[in-house]
Amino acid sequence: MKKKFILPLLLPVQIIILNILSFFPEFVERWYSNGLFPYISRSSRIFFGLFGFSVGDIIYGITIVLIIRWLWKTRKTWKQQYKDNLLRIVSGFSIFYFLFHLLWALNYHRVPLNEKMGFDKKYTTEELVEFTKKMITRTNAMHRQIEKNDSLKIVSPYTVQQVYNLSINGYAELEKQFPYFGFKHESIKSSLFSTPLSYMGFGGYLNPFTNEAQVNGKLPLYGMPATACHEMSHQIGYASESEANFIGYMASSYNKDLFFKYSGYTLALKYCLRNINKLDEKRAKALMPLILPGVVANFKESEAFNKKYESFVETIFEYFYDNFLKANKQEDGLEGYSKFVGLLVNYYRDKEL
């Protein structure tokens, strides 16, 4: 067999193996998520954490330039050499696919977090409304601890870098109760592509090849702690967006810093209200007067940010990312972000908020 066929033929083999592994989450959990991956993740964070800038973003930039350069150089060869050119493309994708899953993405197929923690994800509308009322009370109380004027929005006293530095403290507290959320050797940075991310509608992402947590550095500061903690959860192997939102909330609310707690509570409250609105718009509107004007002002700050960067680009990237998640066994796609409300309601079913 010619060498040029090896990598393309390995691609379907990889896909078959991956689909088989998806039926054995306990195997993936034991041997990859809690076996090989922690070594890969930790070593990546230690090395790339030495750099004060996003190495992964630079790698992405160079890769994009090289791809464009190759397409330009081969533009006149497609009629005669289209088979060879296609084989090169599939070979490149085969390598990407292998590294993507080896270095991180096998975590999509691990045991669901709610099963690991021993609770369900289902809830009734009544349960959600009651939980949301408790979350409103908790969020209002946190706002009053920080700001004496109920009508003023919370303004974070931290710089973006200070938020990153403080984020690990919540994980240190969380680890005392849940050892599997332990986090060492942080590697969290503002993305070099923060402006494009804003237009794409993303708060951040994990670079699976360098295990750097990339945060959109242009986000409103009051909400950034929860976003940073969300991306950090991906670093320790939680690929599901609903689980990452849940862990991001937990790490924020367990942090002793009040601004981190407030960020976590407002994140949870926002999603709770959004889910109620989908089920019963009138009940969602009825809850709004219970929320302090200052909290609402922070919500409006986020809305203004989203509106500022609203464009067709967001719609395009949401479509592709939604299908990417579904292709990786996240059946809810982008709706998975909201599904973390089910984890919250059930986690606090027999606990004080």
N, C-alpha and C positions, 0 to 999 in steps of 0.2 A: 504494500500500500504506500502511495506517495505521502510524504510528510504533510503536504498542504491539505490533506483530507483529515488528518488526525484530530485537530482541534475542532473543526466543524462537526465531526461525528461524535465527539465527546459531549457536545452541547445537549443533544436529546438524551444521552445516557445520564447526564447530570440532572436533567428535568425529571426523568423517571425515578431516579434515586431519591430526589427531594420529595416527590409526591408520595413515595412509599414511606419515607420518614415522617411525613405529616400525619400518618395514621398511628404513630408511636410517640406521642408527646412525652411519656414518662422516660423513654430512652433518650430523647433529645434533652430533656431536663437534667437527667443524671450525667450523661456523658459529654454533652456540649455546654449547655447553659451553666451547669455547676461543675463542669469538668475542664474542658479545653478553653472555653471562652474567657473565664476570669484571668487566665494567664495572658491570653492575647490582649484583652482589654487593659489590664494593669500595665503591661509592658509598653503598650502604645501610649497610654496616658502619661507614663513617666517620661518617655522619650519626647513626644511631641509637646508635652507640657513645659518643656524647657524653653520653647520658643514663645515669645510674647505676641506673635501674630499667627494667623491661621495658615498653617502649612497645607492643610487639605484644600483650602480655597485656591491657593497658588497652584497646587497639582491639578485641580479642576480647570483652572484658567489655561495652563500649559497644554493640557490634554485637548481642550476645545480648539486652541490655536493649531495644534498638530493635526487634528482631524480636518479642520478647514483647509489647512495647507495640503494635506494628502488629496482631498476632494478636488482642489484646484489643479494639482499636478496631474491627476488622472482623468480630468474632465474630457480629454480627447481620446481616451483609450477604451471607453466603455463599449463602443460598437464591436471592436475586435477582441477585447479582453474582459468582457463583462463577467464571465465565469470566474476567472482568477480574482477579479476585484470583489465579487460577491463572496468568494471563499475567504478573502482577507477580512472582510467586514464580519462575517460569521465567526471567524477565528478570534478576532478582537473581542467580540461579544461573549464568546465562550470563556475567555480568560477573565473578563469582567464578572461574568456570572459566577464563576468559581470563587474568585476572591471575595465578592460581595457576600456570598453565603458562608464561606469559611470564616471570614473575619467578623461577621456580625449577624447576618440575616437569618441564619438557622434559628435564631431566637423567636422568629415568627411562629415556630412550630412547637414551642415549649408548652408545658402545662399552664392553663389559664390561671391568672393570679387569684381570682375568687375561689377557685378550687383549692389552691395552695393555702389560702387563708381561712377556708372553711365556711364560706357563705355564698348565697345565691346572688343573682343579678336582677331578678324580676321584682317589680313593685307595682302597686296600684296608684292611680291618680291621687287618691286620698292620702296615701303614705307620702307621696312626693310633695304634696301641698303642705302637709304637717311638718315635714323635714325642712322645707323651704322657709316656713315661718320661724323655725328654730335658727336657721342659718341667717335670716334677716336680723333676728335679735342678737346673734353673736357678732355679726358684721357691724351692726350699729354700735354695740358696746365697744368693739375694738376701735372704731372711728372716734368715739368719745374719749377713749384713753389717749389717743394721739393728738386729737384736735378738739379744743373746747367749744368751738363754734360749729354747731350742727350743720350749718349751711355751706361751710367751706370744704372744698375737696382736699384730700390728703396729698401733700407734696413731699416726695421722698427727699431726705437730706443726703442721700448717697450718690456717688458717681456710679457709672455703669460698672467700672472695675471693682468698686467696693461691694456692689451687689454680688458679683461673681465670687469675691473672696469670702463673703459671709454665707453663701449658699450651702457650703458643705456642713455648716454648723447644724442645720436642720437634720441632715442625714446622720450626723453623729448622735443626735437625740433619738432619732427614729430607730437607729440600730440597736439601742438598748432594749427595745421591746421586740423588734423584728430583725434578727441578725442578718437575714438574707437581703436587707436593704443597706448593708454596710458599704461605705464608699471611702476610698482612699485615693490619693494622688489625683486631685482635680485637674482637668484640662478643658477649661471653658473660656470661650473667646467670642468677641463680636465678629460676625461674618464680614468679610471684605465686600460681600455683595448685599449689604443691608438695604440699600436703596432698591435694587431689583427685588429683594425679598418682600419689601413693603408693597410694591406693585403686584407681586404674586400673591399677597395675602397670607404670608407665612411669618410666624413669630420666631422661628428658628428651625434647626435640623441637626441631625447627627451625621458627621462624616464617617461612614462605615469603614473606610480604609485607614484612617488615622485615629479614629475614636475620639476626635475633638468634638465637643459640644459647641455648636455654632448658634449664637443668639443674634436676632435682629437688633442691632444697637440703637435703632431709631425708635423703638417702642416706648410708649409712655412709661416713665420710671416706676409709677406706683404698682404696675402689674408685672414688671420685669422679674422680680424674685420668683414668682410661680412659674414663669416661662423658663427661667434658668434651671430651676429644679426639675421641670418636665424633661428638658433635654438631657440633664444628668442621669435621669432614670434610664434613658436609652443607653447610656454609657455602661450601665451595669447589667444590661441584657434584657430589658423589658421593651419589646418592639411594638406591642400593641399601643395605639394612641390613647385608647380609653384607659388602659393601665398606666401609661405614662402621665396622663392627666391626674389620675388618682394619686399616684406616688408624688407627683409634683405638688399637689395640694397637701398631702401628708407631710412632706419634707418642709413645706413653707409653714404650715400650722404648728409643727413641732419645734420650729426654730424659736428661740427665746426672744428674738428681736420682734418688736411689735409691728414694724413695717412689713416684715415677711409674713407674719400672721395675717395681717390685713390683706396682703396680696393673695394669699391662699383662699381666704374667705370670700373675697370679691370674685375670684375665679369660679369658685363653687356656686356662689349665688347667681352669677350671670348664667351659667349653664342650667341651673335649676329653673330659673325663670323662663329661659328659652324653651326648655322641654315642656313646661306647663303650658306655655303659649301655643305649642304645637297641638296639645291635647285639648285645651280649653282656654281660648283667648280671653274670655271675660274674667276667669279666675286669676289669670296672670295679671290683668290690669287692676283687679281688686287688691292685689298684694302690693302694688307700687306705692300707695300712700304710707305703707308701714316702713318704708326704707327712708333713712335720713337723706335730706337734700344734698348733703356733702358726698354721700356714697353715690347718689344718682349723678352728681357732677363728675365723679371719676368715671362712671360708665359713659357719660357723654364725651369725656376726654378721649376715650377709646374709640367711640363712634366717629368723632371728628378726625382722628388719625386714620381710620379705615376709609373714610370718605375722601380725605386728602389724596390717598394713593389708589383710589378706586379706578379700575380700567379694565379693558377687555382681556388684558394679560392675565389677570386673576382668574377669570372664567376659564381660560385655556388651561392654565396650570392646575386648577382645581379638578378639571375633567381628567387630566392625565394622572394626577396624584390619587384621585378617587379610584381609578382603574388599577393603578399600581398596588394600592392597598388590597383591593379585592383579589388581585393575582397572587398576593402573598397571604392568602387565607384569612384576610380581614374582611369578612363578608359585608360588614356595614360600610366599608369605605370611609369617606370623610365623616359620615354620621357616627363613626366610632368615637370621635372626640366627645360627643354628647353622651355616649353610652356610659361614660364614667360616673354619671349621676346614679345609675343603678348600683354601682360599687359603693358609692357614698351612702345611699339610703340603707342598703343592707348591712354595711359595716357598722353604722351607728344605730342599727335596729334596737339593740339591747344596751347601748352605751350612751353616756352623756356627751353632748356635742361640745 
